Structures are given as C-alpha cells and as structure tokens.
Amino acid sequence: MLKNHEIDALTEQQAEESRKKFGSNGLTPPEQSSFWKELWETFRGDALIRILTVALVITVVFAIIGVGDWLEAVGIAIAVILATTVSTYSEYSNNQLFQKLQDEYSKILCKVFRRHDGTVKIRDLKIDDIVTGDYVLLQAGDKVCADGIIVNGDIKVNQASLNGESEDAKKTAVEPGYRYDAEQIDFLDTHKVYRGSVVTSGEAVMRVECVGDKSQFGRLASELKEDDERESPLKVKLGKVADAISKFGYIGGTLIAIAFMINCIFFNPTLLPGADVYFSMPNLMQILRDLVSSVTLAVVIIVVAVPEGLPMMIALVSGLNMKKLLKDNILIRKIDGAETAGSLNILFSDKTGTITKGSLQVVDFISPEGKDYQSFPAIPDALREMLLINICGNTNAIALVSDGVLQVTGGNATERALHEFVGVDGTLTYENYKLECEDSLMFNSANKYSASVLRGKLDRAIIKGAPEKLLAYCTSYYGEDLQVHPMTDEVREQLERHMSALSEKAMRVLAFATSDNRIGEHLLQDMTFVGMVGIRDELRPEAVEAIRTAKRAGIQVVMVTGDKKETAAAIARDARLIESADDLALTSDDLAAMSDEELKSALPRLRVVARALPTDKSRLVRVSQEMNLVVGMTGDGVNDAPALKKADVGFAMGSGTEVSKEAAEITILDDNFNSVVKTVLYGRTIYNNIRKFIVFQLTINISAVLIALIGPFIGMGTPLSVTQMLWVNIVMDTLAALALGGEPALERYMDERPKRRDESIISKNMWSSLLTMGIYLTAASMVFLLHPFFRDLFRLDGEMIYNGHDIYFMTGFFCFYVLSAMLNGFNARTEKINIFDNITQNRTFLYVMGLIAVVQVLMTYIGGPILRTAPLTLSEWGVVALLSLIILPVGTLRKLIFPEKHTSNT
C-alpha cells in the first residue's frame, strides 16, 4: 500500500520548470514527405506519366520545326499537370488528416503522481506530458514511458525492442545512495528501466530521469520499424481488380493506337488512294507525327482506364470516416482496420466491460458457515478484519487516501471493486496492521488465483481466486470469531450450493483463503477458507441490440471469458448469445480435449468459452483462419496481444494495456461492444463506397475505350481529343472519389452477408451495371455522332471544323458525354430505384456533381482550341441537358430488370 508521503510528486509549476530545463518527452517525429516531394514522386514513379511526358516533348519538338500543333502540346501539358496535382493533393491532404487525428488520439496514457493543493493524486497523462522528476506507476501490460529508476516495488520487463533479448528482466527498487548515470546504458542494471520496455508482471513506481530524444528509445527510434502486416481482404480484392483493369487498359490502348494509324493510312482524305502515298519520303514527318499522336492517345487511354483513383479512394474514405468513427469512440490505429472489420465472419469478444458494463460491484459476502452479508460493515468484526487483509494485502491495485477520499487506481476492475467494497475506513484500518509482503504471485489464467505471503501480525500466505479451485484444497475454515474449524462435507456442499446460486444469477464469484505454506508447489495444500464474494456486472442494455445486429449481419459472436461456465452461460443467455439447445458453451479444458478438426466441426455452434486461457484465444484465431474466415478479436490485457496481432482485425479496449493497443488495429475507447459493431458498419460502408466508385469509374473506362477504338473506323478520328480525355480523367476520378467517398453508413448494410476473403469485389449486379451503362453510353455517343438529326441541332458556322463536323457539334458531344457520365453517379451511388435515397446525408455528392457541371460549362468558354470547345447557345445547352438526362431512366430500368440481391443472414 503506497502512502502519500512516500511520493515526492511534482506540482504543475514544477513540472513546467522541469520541461523547460530538461525538455519534452515527445519524440521528434520522422520527416514527413512534403506535397512537392510527393508530386515529384508521382511524376517520376508513374510510368504512364513518364511516357506521356516524352510524347509531350516530341510534340513540342514537332511544333518548333513547324509540323506539329502548339495547342495540342499546351493542352497535354496542362491536363497532365492538373491530373497529377489534383490527385496528389487529394491523397496527400487526407493522409495528413488521418495521421494528425491518429497522433492526437493514440498517445499512450500514463499513471502519474502529481501534487495539487498539497495532496498527491494519480492522474492519467499523455506520454508527451511526462517530465524529468515525475513519479509514474508501472503495472503489468504498461509500456515504460521514459528512462528512469524504480523507487518502490518490483517488476519484470521485456526489453526485446531495445536489446533483442526475449527473456524478462527483473527490476527492483534502488537502495539509498544510488546514483543515476544517463550516459551509461546498462540493460542488466536491476534498477534502471528504459522507454519502450513492456512490463510483463509486478507493480512499481518509477522516477523519470531522462525524457524524449535523450532517452535510449529516442536514440534508437529511427531504426525501429513496424512488422509487415497481413494484407487486408479488401486490399487483396482491389489488387486483383486493378490488375485486371490495367490489362484491359493496356490492350485497349494498343488497339486504339493501331486503329489510329489505320485511320491515318487508309482514311485520310488528303492522302487517298492509300498506303503508297502515305509512306512516301516527302510524308516522313507526317508519319512521325502520327506515330507520336497514336502513342500519346494510347497512353492517355491507359491513364483513363487504369484506376489510379482506387488507392486515393481508400485514403480519402478512411480520412473522411476517421472523425465519424472518433465521435463513436472508435480509434483506427491502422488504416485498413475498418475495411477488414466490414468483412468479419466471426468475432471473439471479451465479456467484462465489453458486453457487460464493467462497473463491477461486490454485492454479497458468503461466510464459510453459509451466512450472507450484503455490506462490509455487516460482517462480524473478526471475520471482517481477515477479509480486509485478504483484499488489501493481495492486490494489483493501489489505493491512496486523500482527505478521507479513497482513490483506487491500477489493477483490474475486480480488484477495484473489492477495494471499493471495503471502503475508506477499511483501508485506514488495514494501514494500522503495518504488514509487509514477503513474496507474491500475480494472477494468471492458468493458475486462476493470486497470492501474497505476509509478514507481521498475520504471518501467512493469503490467496484469492476461482472458488471451485480454492475450495477443493481447503481442509478447514474460519468461524465468525476466527476460530479454525475442520472443513466437513456438509459445509463444502453448502458453499457449493451458494456458488451455484450466485453463478446462476450471472454473478462472478471470488473466494479467499489462507495457508501456512509459502509460494511454490505446496501453496494450496491444507488451506483455511475465509469466504467468498459475489460480484455483479450488469449487462449493457445496448449490447443485446448490438449482438442482435451482429447476428443479422451474419457475424458469429463468441464470448470469451475467465468466468465460471455457469456464470458465463447465464450472461450469454441474457445477451441472447445462447438461444437454442444447439448453442455451445465450452470451457478451456473442453477445448484442450478437442483436436483441431473437432474444434472446426464445433466452431459454427460455439457461443461461449469459459475459464479461457490466452492460448485459447490464439488457437481460436488460427483455427478460424484455417477455415478461411475473417476473424475479429477483442482484448485488453498483455496476454491478449498475441491473439490481437494474429486476428485479421484486433479490437483493443481503451481501458486496456498499451501492449494490447499496439497489437490491435482498432481501439474501442469506451470498451463497448456496440462500438465494435459500429466499426463493422463503417467497414461495410467503406467497402460499398469503393464498390460504387468502381462501378462509376469502370463505366467511364469502358465507354471511353470503346469510343476511342470505334471512332477511327467510322470516320471520326478521335471523338474525344487527348486533352478532353485527360479532363474526363480528372473530374471523373479525383472528384468522383470525393463525392462517393462521403456516402453515409446505412443500417441496411448490416443485412448483407459478410464478404468471403476470396470473393471478387465486383459482384454480378455490379457487372450488369457497368456493362449496361458502359454500352449505353458508348451506343448513345455513336448515335449522337453519326445521326444527322443530332448534328442539325447545333450551329454550322463555327470557325473550326473537325473531321467534317462543326466545333459546336463536337463541343455538344463532349458536354453530352461528360454530363451523362456525371449523372450516372446518381445511378451508381444507390442500388435503390430512388436515385435520391439518403442524398441529404451526403451533401458533398451534390456539391461535387454541381461543381462538375458548372466547370464543364465554363470550359466551353475558356477551353478554346486547347480543349477543342466553343460556347454553346441556351437552346444547344437544352439539347445537351435533355439528352444527358436519359441515362437516369436507363439506370432505373436496369435496376428493375436486374435488382440487387442480398443473401439473408437470419
């Protein structure tokens, strides 16, 4: 038990003075790539841009010698610069936003002693706020926040991240006269602890001696790299899609280059009757110019076809959803965590604080003679004193009493509940005993108990743990007057009935005993029973609905807990996890007796794992992944870290250890199961939004490639010029990602079945959409270009003629194509017949689509020869608008013929 006078804590003023003198504990962040550097990397690293730049240079050379078009060169240059600048800026800004939010919310919290108005209190401070001279409480699962020395208690730490040694090192309190030397790095020093080490067991107070970049971790920080992670299901699927689309683009670009040259050779009216004239010596420069134009056109087609917007879309959607998730107490630590959550098939969840409230309360004490006491003062004096010693002398929590107010910190929720049960008076009474701890054994899931050996008035070992385990080794018990009586079968059976009754009420039961033996293999022999407590942890009301939602989403939820099987099953029934006789509740021993094949057979019916060990969690993850399931795991302790790391997506609890948070992709700040389910909804939203973008983008890709391929064979050359196609790529790629990335999270997404890891991201319905709309847009463009009716709707007095068509007609076609593609975004954004479904929840979509329309109109005025446009009259704009709107009923008709089908999860 720590007392206030033992900690010479700093005041806020002293802390500020220390910060000025010795520096901050914040580490200098790694150098961030600037926007201009990323822009240069885009130019340098994108092979297509490099090819296009070479083509641009050749076009400029031809223009200089008088056989090329300066306007074409200027148009290509502007389009390339805009395309790379806009896409680079969008991805850069969203990555910066994501990183800023993550840095702000994912800082490690440390338990620091600070003095205020003469009173020492433990405060949770961010790691950067620690200063030299601070006293920090270190407990199992914590990461050491700075370099320092142990002044109270003892711990074991893992220093592998610093020295590569996996074996735990024991650290103990310094002796009087110990001098700290910051320059001498000695990991074997039993008093020094270093930032980045992980506390694996024990509890101690550290005095901070060295902070920030001056710490050993700070010196090594630049060399520490994070392990490569398993690719998320979404990234695997997107990679396959991108490869397939890229092949389509390369093949399409090659065919279009060939088609362009065929048009130049055989259909150029100035060179007829054919190839003999074209390949004559005087025409050499024309041949070279045509070759450059064909290569340029092919590269532009590839630029348009290749979905370079997909990576940006992921960064964009993740950035947009980061703030939304934070409002729901969900911190995304790794950017693909939410994506993967949307594909979960099975979720292994802790019980305490996640499915239940986690605000534990001791409501019953059962004496060895079977009497029930519902408050600490009601227990007879002698037995109450013994219970007090058992609670306060064998704990991982620290209780400080300031002005009569009890402040309990550290330990787990159970230990805090026990301290609150005995209250302030009990703590003060305990201090009067002046007991010293000679040895201790921390609780672990394998032993199912913890123990301390005390010296002083009570020269015995005190043990607390699972009642069924302790009671089996008790040969005697304490009466209310602390007289020792032999344990009879009648007393044992009576206590077991009380245990069962408490468990059936969904209460956690904890037993206490003492022993004459020291810690070792004989500790549990011949123990004396003290009593047991019933601890209530109420079910979260929202957890029941969240579990129902998870089931509706096709996610199997398995509750993993250290409680007795009866207690766990009772809570599972209340939470509607167990609803039929087929639902399984197993213990760790049951799992151990099953082979992997037997476990795989039972897994679909598994709902509860009781008395679980950390190794059980890792095994459950491995077996589930072998069944090709996407696995989620929640956890909060240092022992949970391996399972959190192995799972496809790990959910660490906000109140948990820093080790568990670092192992997980997502931190649930409010420890609430409902927030876990919300993460699944956001993950599915990201997945669906990316699907919408793919449909929208590929529709344009298909139509643009087909129009460019068919154009030369119908005497149209390139209906969409190089600069026009690059313009289409800008507005339909970057801006579309922004518009569709903000689509809202809809509850109906939870009615969809989980996506298999090997399932294609492009569904049959998506294929029907992009093929139908792509072919329609191509066919409508061909009809527009070829039918005299449409040509007659535009003026014929333009100064510029292209392939026999007036500039106003070609401008009308360009605007028709862009506006039709833009309006198809309304079809792509929802599978519903109503294209305005939930449109008010994504006003950005309306703003972006409006922006595209306005800019398109402006381009007809300022584009000129570079963009091959001219201003249209009001009536011509009316024609373009009416023809463009036809794509909306076409999309509706397709939805009626090919409705979206979802597999029911109920």
PEJOLIN-V911449 format. One record per pair of residues at least 4 apart in sequence whose C-alpha atoms are under 6 Angstrom apart, sorted by the first residue. I is the first residue (numbers start at 1). GAP is how many residues later the second one is. Records with the same first field share a line. If there is no record, write none. Layout:
# PEJOLIN-V911449
I = GAP ; GAP
This chain:
# PEJOLIN-V911449
4 = 116
9 = 104 ; 105 ; 106
10 = 4 ; 5 ; 104 ; 105
11 = 103 ; 104
18 = 4
19 = 4 ; 5 ; 112
24 = 188
25 = 103 ; 105 ; 186 ; 187
26 = 102 ; 186
27 = 185 ; 186
39 = 49
40 = 4
41 = 4
42 = 4
49 = 4
55 = 241
56 = 17
59 = 14
60 = 13
62 = 5 ; 6
63 = 4 ; 5 ; 6 ; 7
71 = 4 ; 795
75 = 648 ; 791
76 = 647
79 = 4 ; 647
81 = 4
82 = 4
83 = 647
84 = 4
85 = 4
87 = 647
88 = 4
89 = 4
91 = 221
94 = 222 ; 225
98 = 221
102 = 4
107 = 19
108 = 18 ; 19
109 = 15 ; 16 ; 17 ; 18
110 = 14 ; 15
111 = 12 ; 13 ; 25 ; 26
112 = 10 ; 11 ; 23 ; 24
113 = 8 ; 9 ; 22
114 = 6 ; 7
115 = 4 ; 5
132 = 76 ; 77
133 = 75
134 = 73 ; 74
135 = 71 ; 72
136 = 69 ; 70
137 = 68
138 = 65 ; 66 ; 67
139 = 64
140 = 59 ; 60 ; 61 ; 62
141 = 58 ; 59 ; 497 ; 516 ; 518
142 = 56 ; 57 ; 515 ; 516
143 = 53 ; 54 ; 55
144 = 51 ; 52 ; 53
145 = 50
146 = 49 ; 65
147 = 46 ; 47 ; 48 ; 62 ; 63 ; 68
148 = 44 ; 45 ; 59 ; 60 ; 61
149 = 42 ; 43 ; 44 ; 57 ; 58
150 = 23 ; 41 ; 55 ; 56
151 = 22 ; 23 ; 54 ; 55
152 = 21 ; 52 ; 53
153 = 20 ; 50 ; 51
154 = 17 ; 18 ; 49 ; 50
155 = 15 ; 16 ; 46 ; 47 ; 48
156 = 12 ; 13 ; 14 ; 15 ; 43 ; 44 ; 45
157 = 11 ; 12 ; 41 ; 42 ; 43
158 = 10 ; 39 ; 40
159 = 38
160 = 4 ; 5 ; 6
171 = 19 ; 20
172 = 18 ; 19
174 = 17
195 = 22
210 = 5
211 = 4
212 = 6
213 = 5
214 = 4
217 = 4
232 = 108
233 = 524
235 = 4
237 = 524
238 = 4
242 = 4
246 = 60
248 = 4
249 = 4 ; 53 ; 56
250 = 52
253 = 45 ; 48 ; 49
256 = 4 ; 453
257 = 37 ; 41
260 = 34
262 = 4
263 = 4 ; 449
264 = 4
265 = 10
266 = 8
292 = 4
293 = 4
301 = 4
302 = 4
304 = 425
305 = 396
309 = 4 ; 424
312 = 4
313 = 4 ; 424
314 = 4
317 = 424
318 = 4
325 = 5
326 = 4 ; 5
329 = 340 ; 341
330 = 338 ; 339
331 = 335 ; 336
332 = 334
333 = 332 ; 333
334 = 331
337 = 312 ; 328
338 = 345
339 = 344
341 = 339 ; 342
342 = 338 ; 341 ; 342
343 = 411 ; 412
344 = 286 ; 287
345 = 210 ; 284 ; 285 ; 409
346 = 209 ; 210 ; 285
347 = 210 ; 284 ; 285 ; 286
348 = 210 ; 211 ; 285
349 = 210 ; 211 ; 285
350 = 209 ; 210 ; 211
351 = 4 ; 210
352 = 4 ; 6
353 = 4 ; 5 ; 318
354 = 317 ; 318 ; 319
355 = 188 ; 318
356 = 182 ; 183 ; 184
357 = 181 ; 182 ; 183
360 = 57 ; 176 ; 177
361 = 56 ; 174 ; 175
362 = 172 ; 173
363 = 11 ; 171 ; 172
364 = 9 ; 10 ; 169 ; 170
365 = 7 ; 8 ; 167 ; 168
366 = 4 ; 5 ; 6 ; 165 ; 166
367 = 4 ; 164
368 = 163
376 = 46
379 = 5
380 = 4
382 = 99
383 = 97 ; 99
389 = 4
390 = 72
394 = 58
396 = 15
397 = 12 ; 13 ; 14
398 = 10 ; 11
399 = 8 ; 9
400 = 6 ; 7
401 = 4 ; 5
406 = 18
411 = 4
422 = 4
435 = 20 ; 21
436 = 18 ; 19
437 = 16 ; 17
438 = 15 ; 16
439 = 13 ; 14
440 = 11 ; 12
441 = 9 ; 10
442 = 8
443 = 6 ; 7
444 = 4
445 = 168
448 = 17 ; 18
449 = 15 ; 16
450 = 13 ; 14
451 = 11 ; 12
452 = 9 ; 10
453 = 7 ; 8
454 = 5 ; 6
455 = 4
460 = 55 ; 56
461 = 53 ; 54
462 = 51 ; 52
463 = 49 ; 50 ; 51
464 = 47 ; 48
465 = 45 ; 46
466 = 44
467 = 4 ; 43 ; 44
473 = 52
474 = 52 ; 53 ; 54 ; 55
475 = 12 ; 51 ; 52
476 = 9 ; 10 ; 11 ; 52
477 = 7 ; 8 ; 10 ; 51 ; 52
478 = 4 ; 5 ; 6 ; 52
479 = 4
502 = 5
503 = 4 ; 63 ; 64
504 = 63
506 = 61 ; 64 ; 65
507 = 27 ; 28 ; 29
508 = 26 ; 27
509 = 24 ; 25
510 = 22 ; 23
511 = 20 ; 21
512 = 18 ; 19 ; 20
513 = 15 ; 16 ; 17
514 = 13 ; 14
515 = 12
517 = 6
518 = 5
519 = 4
543 = 4 ; 130 ; 131
544 = 31
546 = 128
550 = 5
551 = 4
552 = 199 ; 353 ; 354
553 = 197 ; 198 ; 199 ; 200
554 = 199 ; 351
558 = 49 ; 50
559 = 49
560 = 48 ; 49
561 = 49 ; 51
562 = 48 ; 49 ; 50
563 = 5 ; 47 ; 48
564 = 46 ; 47
565 = 4 ; 45
572 = 5 ; 6
573 = 4 ; 5
578 = 5
583 = 22
584 = 21 ; 22 ; 23
585 = 22 ; 23 ; 24
586 = 4 ; 23
587 = 22 ; 23 ; 24
588 = 23 ; 24
594 = 4
599 = 4
614 = 25
617 = 26
618 = 25
621 = 26
624 = 5
625 = 4
631 = 16 ; 17
632 = 15 ; 17 ; 18
633 = 11 ; 17 ; 18
634 = 16 ; 17 ; 18
635 = 5 ; 17
636 = 16 ; 17 ; 20 ; 21 ; 24
637 = 19 ; 20 ; 23
638 = 21 ; 22
641 = 19 ; 22
644 = 6 ; 19 ; 20
645 = 18
649 = 16
650 = 14 ; 15
651 = 13 ; 15 ; 16
652 = 8 ; 9 ; 12 ; 15
653 = 14 ; 15 ; 18
654 = 13 ; 14 ; 15 ; 17
685 = 4 ; 60
689 = 52
692 = 136 ; 137
693 = 4
694 = 4
695 = 75
696 = 132
698 = 4
699 = 71 ; 75
700 = 4
702 = 72
703 = 4 ; 71 ; 75
706 = 4
707 = 4
708 = 10
711 = 5 ; 6 ; 7
712 = 4 ; 5
720 = 4
723 = 144
724 = 143
728 = 4
729 = 4
730 = 4
731 = 4
732 = 4
736 = 4
737 = 4
739 = 105 ; 106 ; 109
742 = 100
743 = 99
752 = 150
762 = 4
767 = 4
768 = 4
769 = 4
770 = 4
771 = 4
773 = 4
775 = 4
776 = 4
783 = 4
784 = 6
794 = 15
796 = 10
798 = 8 ; 9
800 = 7
801 = 4 ; 5 ; 6
807 = 4
811 = 58
812 = 4
815 = 4
816 = 4 ; 64 ; 68
819 = 65
820 = 64
825 = 4
826 = 9
827 = 64
833 = 59
846 = 4
851 = 4
852 = 4
859 = 4
860 = 9 ; 10 ; 11
861 = 9 ; 10
863 = 4 ; 6
864 = 4 ; 5 ; 6
872 = 4
894 = 4
895 = 4
